[in-house]
């Protein structure tokens, strides 16, 4: 599997987890989110990036790719997929470490 394929696959996994979203509206009007995630702790990621309700509700594969790029340390998806082989390896390591750190929480 190429590095680019790895990142595409990770974005798809994140998107799959994101689509498990359920919402609960509290009596004060605030919304809480729950995700039945398998690969990525979606709520933790959105909290880390300080994203708002609008961001959480706009479920799109392109946005999932963007968040994977941000986890890997890049500004956006296009910056990520154009890097050199050594940079791909480092970015892949960052994504794997992020996932593994969530698995032990």
N, C-alpha and C positions, 0 to 999 in steps of 0.2 A: 504494500500500500504506500503510495506516495504521501509526502507530507501534506500536500494540498487535499488529497483524498481524506486524510486523517481529520483535517479541520472541517471539511464539508460534513463528514460523518458526525463529528462532535456537535456541529451546529444543528444537525437534524435531531440528535439525541436531546439537546437542550430544548429545541422547539417542541419535541414530543412531550417532554416533562412540563413545559410551559402550558401546553394545551390541557393539562389535567387540572387547571385552575378552577376552583370554585370560590364564590364570593358570599360573604355574609354581611348584611347591612345591620349595624347595631342600632339601638334605639336613639342614639344621639346623631345618627346619620352617617357616621364613619363606616368605611368598608374595610373588612378584614379579608385576607386572601389565604387560601389553603391550596397546597399543591401535593398531589400524590406522586412525588418524583421518584425516579429510579436511578438516574444518572447525575443530575445536577439539582442541588438545593436551590430552587428558583427564588424562593423568598429571600434567602440569605444573599444571593447575588444581587437582587434588586435593592435590598437594603444597603449592601456594600457600595453600589454605584449611586445611591441616594435618588432613585427613580420614583416618580410619583404614580398616582392611580392611572393617569392617562397612558403612561409607558407600560404599565402592567397589563392594560386592557388591549393594547394594539399588538396582538399576537401575529407576527409575520416571520417567515423564515429569514428574510433579509435582516430583520432586527436581531434575530437569534445569531446570525453570522456576525453582526456588529458586536454583540456582547462577547462572543467567543474571541474575536480579535482584541477586544479590550482586556479580557483575561490574559491573553498572550502578550499584552504590553504594547499593542498597536492602536493607533487612532481609529482605524476603520478596517473593514474587510479587504478593501483593495490594497491598502498598505501591507497587510499580512500576506496576501497570496503572491506578492511580488518580491519577497525577500530572498536572500541567498540561502544556500543549503545549511550553513552553520546557524544562521538566524532562525530558519525553520526548526532546526533541532532544539534550540533554546526555547522557542515559542511553544513547541510541543511539550517540552519538559514542564513549562509553567502551567499549561492547561492540565496535564496529568497530575501535577502536584495540587492544583486547585481542587480537582475532583477527589483525589485521595484524602485531602484534608476535610472535605465535607463528609466523606464516608465514615470517619471516626467520630463525628460529632453526635 
